[in-house]
Amino acid sequence: MYLLVNILGILVFLGIAFLFSKDKKSIKWRSVITVLILNMVIAYCLTQFAWGRAAVQAAANFFAVLVQVAYQGIAFALPSWVHMKQMDFVTSALMPILLIVPVFDILTYIGILPFIIKWVGKGLAYITGQPKFESFFAVEMMFLGNTEALAVSTLQIKRISAQRNVVIAMMSMSCVTASILGAYTQMVPGQFVLTAVPLNILNAVIISSILMPTNVSPEEDTIAKMGGSNSEENKEAAEIGEKVEREPFFSFLGDSILGAGKLILIIVANVIAFVALAALIDKVLGLINPSLSLEHILGIIMFPFAWLMGSDVHTAFQFAQYMGTKLVTNEFVVMGGVSSKINTFAPHFRAQLTVFLTSFANLSTVGMIIGAFKGIVDKKSNDIISKNVGYLVLSGILVSLMSAGIVGLFVW
């Protein structure tokens, strides 16, 4: 019975996307079905075959090794933070970002990451029939994050139509960044974190192509060169076709390390602020009715969607509370709260919860995306994106639901 409910849930999520589609007649169902089948095949392989489970476990182990190496650097500077029975959230999950971000930036600098993104994106476009840039961007944002992917795709974003930019903005809601996966794997099961990455890529393509189908001519269906430095001089030179001088490696590395430090501060500030605001809201609600809480209200709102994941009523309500909290605050708030007990959850719930949490889909991400586009496109295009904020939020929620629903089909 629960499997049938899970299958029904996936169909309902697709139905919601169809219901809100801006151009139902232009939806390329053949492409949607192709991507959906590919999504299920990947989920099946990564959860049911020994080699698939070994692959995602190896990837998770890679991040675990990076984290352990990072602890050596942290211990050198702050030994009292590491040599203790239980490290706090900042030390265990966030401080390793100081190593992981530069590692992935170095892979970008020497051309390995752009090469992977380019050819995986082209392969995805060939298999799915989706426009090349949208496919390229789907892969790009999973490695680089939303604002970083938008920054390195500035030339392309300036050239495409406002409608396609809305599609790119919707896809950006479902991204994650490889440099932060190490933090996730310290709090929730790493194998499902890594399984979520390709599922989110494909579901972002599915949901955006249903919500806002676009027709792209062969002349428009191109990919501009992936950007490098963020300096204004290099961007201007690239736009007029001049050769861009490569930034010296150690200058580049220094900027990367500083960027990693800023990222940690941003995450810490957001987590503290959101947890405190949630506690304040609970206090206010408690004055109205002692049984009221933000978690309870969010659980009621998200319960139908959680139940469609194929769980019993009690588990579905618990899932709904986590889902609502993640969407209103961010994934770190929920991951930090469940990290000590997630391995006691039933396999189906554990897998789906981890996959649902593994993305940047929350309300605060909307502001980041709008701000990033504001610095790239003209006012008219940015206004069109701003008018479709509801579609950005809907896209992020549906992609997370689809990814969690699909992995749930194979883990019980």
Sequence and secondary structure as in RCSB ss.txt:
>XXXX:A:sequence
MYLLVNILGILVFLGIAFLFSKDKKSIKWRSVITVLILNMVIAYCLTQFAWGRAAVQAAANFFAVLVQVAYQGIA
FALPSWVHMKQMDFVTSALMPILLIVPVFDILTYIGILPFIIKWVGKGLAYITGQPKFESFFAVEMMFLGNTEAL
AVSTLQIKRISAQRNVVIAMMSMSCVTASILGAYTQMVPGQFVLTAVPLNILNAVIISSILMPTNVSPEEDTIAK
MGGSNSEENKEAAEIGEKVEREPFFSFLGDSILGAGKLILIIVANVIAFVALAALIDKVLGLINPSLSLEHILGI
IMFPFAWLMGSDVHTAFQFAQYMGTKLVTNEFVVMGGVSSKINTFAPHFRAQLTVFLTSFANLSTVGMIIGAFKG
IVDKKSNDIISKNVGYLVLSGILVSLMSAGIVGLFVW
>XXXX:A:secstr
 HHHHHHHHHHHHHHHHHHT S GGG  HHHHHHHHHHHHHHHHHHHHSHHHHHHHHHHHHHHHHHHHHHHHHHH
HH HHHHSSSS  HIIIIITTHHHHHHHHHHHHHTTHHHHHHHHHHHHHHHHH   HHHHHHHHHHHHH HHHHH
HHTHHHHHHS HHHHHHHHHHHTT  BHHHHHHHHTTS HHHHHHHHHHHHHHHHHHHHHHS     TTT     
      HHHHHHHHTT       HHHHHHHHHHHHHHHHHHHHHHHHHHHHHHHHHHHHHHHH TT  HHHHHHH
HHHHHHHTTT  HHHHHHHHHHHHHHHHS HHHHHHHHTTTGGGS HHHHHHHHHHHSS  SHHHHHHHHHHHHT
TS HHHHHHHHHTHHHHHHHHHHHHHHHHHHHHTT  
